Amino acid sequence: MLDGKKRADIIQGQLVDIVLKKDQRSGNLTRGHVARILTNSSHHPHGIKVMLKEENQVGRVQVILDK
């Protein structure tokens, strides 16, 4: 499993676990498929920011579940 800190590892439609802004303190993860990649830089230490297809939720990728 990849940790989601490199933009090149993430593709649209991929199943990922993200942490939403409201869940950053608790660390609760939300699972969904990537609709859009929002971070422009090639690397981010807290995870690449994405929007999920499910309910258009936005958060940072913590775990990439499929390749």
Sequence and secondary structure as in RCSB ss.txt:
>XXXX:A:sequence
MLDGKKRADIIQGQLVDIVLKKDQRSGNLTRGHVARILTNSSHHPHGIKVMLKEENQVGRVQVILDK
>XXXX:A:secstr
 B S BGGG  TT EEEEEEGGGTTTT  EEEEEEEE   SSB TT  EEEESGGG EEEEEEE   
